[in-house]
Amino acid sequence: MNRLIFTLLLFVSGFAAHSQEDSIEVYQAFRITDYLIKLNDTTTVVQISIPGSWPMRIKEKQIGILRERYESGKELDTALIAWGRCQLIKSEWYYFAMHKYHEREPRQGDLLYTACRIPKMYVGVLFNIARNGITITKVDEAQFYNSTAVFSMNQQTENAFIESMVDDIRYTGREMIKQKTVENQLVSGGIFDGKKVLDAMQTATRTDVQKFLKYMVARPKKYAGNIWKISEVFATWMVSKTPVPVEE
């Protein structure tokens, strides 16, 4: 059991892709649905869905693990909830029998992490954002791209989407100053040290946003499985001294 736990922890600790001739294996987070069938005191069947438009599939008996999803105002428990295997596939629905580690029962919205196989493709920062179940939106809550778009991106199209995020951040900074409803907080430390946050948002660059997106990928636990406005989380990153992954 200890060896199994160690293996599971390795595969969810970061991105991995294993090449074959025409496909790669990636590890993806899925929010489980409200379909929860308790088989006994320790085992619950949970359900996830993979849209038919996604070129992504899971094999029967594939191992998965369950983690808690962050919810605003609540402390995130980073301990594993359960582990199990895919026991049934019916169209877009995948059913995993999950064996819990402690008293915490699986709940709707928890994140199931498992390996999936997809066609060989460009794997950039936005794909890595998507594989953590993270959805990024504009200030008006419209999405920058749909969930299928990440499977056909190349570096050029990814850069274009990131540029649109830059535009949204700059726009939000300008509008917040006009509305005077948000404090123009002084940033202390990091890339924007000594600048006021709403002013600094108007000078954000694609490089800045890429740094933040890489940080989300490297530290996904708070972001995974949720929907975030890019302007809000980018501003929070700014006042938090713009931490970046070690390799940066």
C-alpha positions as CSV (number, residue, x, y, z in Angstrom):
1,M,0.0,0.0,0.0
2,N,2.8,2.4,0.8
3,R,4.4,1.8,-2.6
4,L,1.0,2.5,-4.3
5,I,0.5,5.7,-2.4
6,F,4.0,6.9,-3.3
7,T,3.3,6.1,-7.0
8,L,0.0,8.0,-6.9
9,L,1.6,11.0,-5.3
10,L,4.3,11.1,-8.0
11,F,1.8,11.1,-10.8
12,V,-0.2,14.1,-9.5
13,S,2.8,16.1,-8.2
14,G,3.3,17.7,-11.7
15,F,2.8,17.3,-15.4
16,A,4.0,14.2,-17.1
17,A,3.7,13.2,-20.8
18,H,4.8,9.9,-22.1
19,S,5.3,9.7,-25.8
20,Q,4.1,6.9,-28.1
21,E,4.2,7.1,-31.9
22,D,1.0,9.2,-32.3
23,S,-0.2,10.0,-28.8
24,I,0.8,11.2,-25.4
25,E,-0.3,10.5,-21.9
26,V,-1.3,13.3,-19.6
27,Y,-2.7,13.6,-16.1
28,Q,-6.0,15.5,-15.9
29,A,-8.2,16.8,-13.1
30,F,-12.0,16.2,-13.4
31,R,-14.7,17.5,-11.0
32,I,-16.8,14.5,-9.9
33,T,-20.5,14.8,-10.4
34,D,-23.3,14.3,-7.9
35,Y,-23.5,10.6,-8.8
36,L,-22.1,9.0,-5.6
37,I,-23.0,5.4,-4.8
38,K,-21.7,4.1,-1.6
39,L,-20.9,0.4,-1.9
40,N,-19.7,-0.1,1.7
41,D,-18.1,1.8,4.6
42,T,-14.9,2.4,2.6
43,T,-15.8,2.3,-1.1
44,T,-17.8,4.8,-3.1
45,V,-18.5,4.9,-6.9
46,V,-17.9,8.3,-8.4
47,Q,-18.6,9.6,-11.9
48,I,-16.8,12.0,-14.2
49,S,-17.5,13.2,-17.7
50,I,-15.3,13.7,-20.7
51,P,-17.1,15.8,-23.4
52,G,-17.3,14.0,-26.8
53,S,-15.5,16.9,-28.5
54,W,-12.3,16.2,-26.4
55,P,-9.8,13.8,-28.1
56,M,-9.2,12.3,-24.6
57,R,-9.9,8.9,-23.3
58,I,-9.4,6.9,-20.1
59,K,-8.8,3.1,-20.1
60,E,-10.7,0.7,-17.9
61,K,-8.9,-0.1,-14.7
62,Q,-7.0,3.1,-14.9
63,I,-5.9,4.3,-11.4
64,G,-7.2,7.7,-10.2
65,I,-7.0,9.6,-6.9
66,L,-9.4,12.0,-5.3
67,R,-8.5,15.4,-3.8
68,E,-10.5,18.2,-2.3
69,R,-11.2,21.2,-4.5
70,Y,-10.6,24.7,-3.0
71,E,-13.6,26.7,-2.1
72,S,-13.5,30.4,-1.3
73,G,-13.5,31.1,2.4
74,K,-12.6,27.5,3.4
75,E,-9.2,26.0,4.3
76,L,-8.0,23.6,1.7
77,D,-7.2,20.1,3.0
78,T,-4.4,18.8,0.8
79,A,-4.6,15.2,2.0
80,L,-5.7,12.5,-0.4
81,I,-9.3,11.6,0.0
82,A,-9.4,8.3,-1.8
83,W,-7.9,6.2,-4.6
84,G,-9.4,3.7,-7.0
85,R,-9.8,2.5,-10.6
86,C,-12.1,3.1,-13.5
87,Q,-14.6,0.2,-13.4
88,L,-17.1,1.2,-16.1
89,I,-17.2,3.4,-19.2
90,K,-20.6,4.4,-20.8
91,S,-20.3,6.9,-23.6
92,E,-18.9,10.1,-22.0
93,W,-19.3,8.8,-18.5
94,Y,-16.5,7.2,-16.5
95,Y,-17.1,5.4,-13.2
96,F,-14.4,4.9,-10.5
97,A,-14.7,2.8,-7.4
98,M,-12.8,4.9,-4.8
99,H,-11.4,3.6,-1.5
100,K,-11.2,6.3,1.1
101,Y,-8.1,6.9,3.2
102,H,-9.9,8.3,6.3
103,E,-13.4,9.4,7.4
104,R,-13.8,12.1,4.8
105,E,-16.4,10.9,2.2
106,P,-16.2,11.8,-1.5
107,R,-18.3,14.9,-2.3
108,Q,-19.6,16.4,-5.5
109,G,-17.0,18.8,-6.9
110,D,-14.0,16.9,-5.5
111,L,-11.2,16.5,-8.1
112,L,-10.4,13.1,-9.6
113,Y,-6.9,13.0,-11.1
114,T,-6.1,10.3,-13.6
115,A,-4.0,9.5,-16.7
116,C,-5.6,10.1,-20.1
117,R,-4.3,9.5,-23.6
118,I,-4.6,12.2,-26.3
119,P,-3.2,12.7,-29.8
120,K,0.3,14.1,-30.0
121,M,0.0,17.8,-29.8
122,Y,1.5,21.1,-28.7
123,V,1.6,21.1,-24.9
124,G,1.9,24.7,-23.7
125,V,1.0,26.6,-20.6
126,L,-2.7,26.9,-21.5
127,F,-3.0,23.2,-21.9
128,N,-1.4,22.7,-18.5
129,I,-3.8,25.2,-17.1
130,A,-6.7,23.2,-18.6
131,R,-5.5,19.8,-17.5
132,N,-5.7,21.1,-13.9
133,G,-9.4,21.8,-14.5
134,I,-8.8,25.6,-14.3
135,T,-11.0,27.9,-16.4
136,I,-9.9,31.5,-16.9
137,T,-12.3,34.2,-17.8
138,K,-12.5,37.9,-18.7
139,V,-13.7,40.5,-16.2
140,D,-17.3,40.0,-17.7
141,E,-17.0,36.2,-17.0
142,A,-16.8,35.3,-20.7
143,Q,-14.2,32.6,-21.5
144,F,-11.2,33.4,-23.6
145,Y,-11.5,30.1,-25.4
146,N,-13.7,27.0,-25.1
147,S,-12.5,23.8,-23.5
148,T,-11.9,22.1,-26.8
149,A,-9.5,24.8,-28.2
150,V,-6.5,23.7,-26.1
151,F,-6.3,20.5,-28.2
152,S,-5.6,22.4,-31.4
153,M,-3.4,25.2,-30.1
154,N,0.1,25.9,-31.3
155,Q,2.5,28.4,-29.8
156,Q,1.3,31.2,-32.1
157,T,-2.4,30.8,-31.1
158,E,-1.5,30.3,-27.5
159,N,0.4,33.6,-27.5
160,A,-2.7,35.3,-29.1
161,F,-4.9,34.1,-26.3
162,I,-2.4,35.3,-23.7
163,E,-2.3,38.7,-25.3
164,S,-6.1,38.9,-25.0
165,M,-5.6,38.2,-21.2
166,V,-3.1,41.1,-21.1
167,D,-5.7,43.3,-22.7
168,D,-8.3,42.3,-20.2
169,I,-6.0,42.9,-17.3
170,R,-5.1,46.4,-18.6
171,Y,-8.7,47.2,-19.3
172,T,-9.7,46.2,-15.8
173,G,-7.0,48.3,-14.2
174,R,-8.2,51.4,-16.1
175,E,-11.8,50.8,-15.3
176,M,-11.2,50.2,-11.6
177,I,-9.4,53.5,-11.4
178,K,-12.3,55.3,-13.2
179,Q,-14.9,53.7,-10.9
180,K,-12.9,54.4,-7.7
181,T,-14.5,51.4,-6.0
182,V,-11.3,49.4,-5.3
183,E,-8.3,50.6,-3.3
184,N,-5.3,51.2,-5.5
185,Q,-3.0,49.3,-3.2
186,L,0.7,49.8,-3.1
187,V,2.7,46.7,-4.1
188,S,5.6,45.8,-1.8
189,G,8.0,43.3,-3.3
190,G,8.2,41.3,-6.5
191,I,8.2,42.5,-10.1
192,F,5.9,45.4,-9.5
193,D,7.5,46.6,-6.2
194,G,6.7,50.2,-5.4
195,K,3.9,50.6,-7.9
196,K,0.2,50.8,-7.2
197,V,-1.6,47.7,-8.3
198,L,-4.2,49.2,-10.6
199,D,-1.6,51.4,-12.3
200,A,0.7,48.4,-12.7
201,M,-2.1,46.3,-14.2
202,Q,-2.1,48.7,-17.1
203,T,1.5,48.0,-17.8
204,A,1.2,44.2,-17.7
205,T,3.0,42.3,-20.5
206,R,2.6,38.9,-22.1
207,T,5.8,37.9,-20.3
208,D,4.2,38.9,-16.9
209,V,1.1,36.9,-17.6
210,Q,3.0,33.9,-18.8
211,K,5.0,34.0,-15.5
212,F,1.7,34.0,-13.6
213,L,0.2,31.2,-15.6
214,K,3.3,29.0,-15.1
215,Y,3.0,29.8,-11.3
216,M,-0.7,28.5,-11.5
217,V,0.5,25.3,-13.1
218,A,3.4,24.8,-10.6
219,R,1.1,25.5,-7.6
220,P,-2.3,24.4,-8.8
221,K,-4.0,23.2,-5.6
222,K,-5.9,26.5,-4.9
223,Y,-6.8,27.1,-8.5
224,A,-7.6,23.5,-9.7
225,G,-11.1,22.7,-10.7
226,N,-12.3,26.3,-10.4
227,I,-13.2,29.3,-12.6
228,W,-11.1,32.5,-12.1
229,K,-11.2,36.0,-13.6
230,I,-7.7,36.6,-14.9
231,S,-7.7,40.2,-13.7
232,E,-8.5,39.3,-10.2
233,V,-6.1,36.4,-9.7
234,F,-3.3,38.3,-11.5
235,A,-3.8,41.3,-9.2
236,T,-3.7,39.0,-6.2
237,W,-0.4,37.5,-7.5
238,M,1.0,41.0,-7.9
239,V,0.3,42.0,-4.3
240,S,1.7,38.6,-3.2
241,K,5.1,39.6,-4.5
242,T,4.8,37.7,-7.8
243,P,6.1,34.3,-6.8
244,V,7.4,32.2,-9.7
245,P,8.3,28.5,-10.0
246,V,11.9,27.6,-9.0
247,E,13.1,27.2,-12.6
248,E,12.2,30.8,-13.3
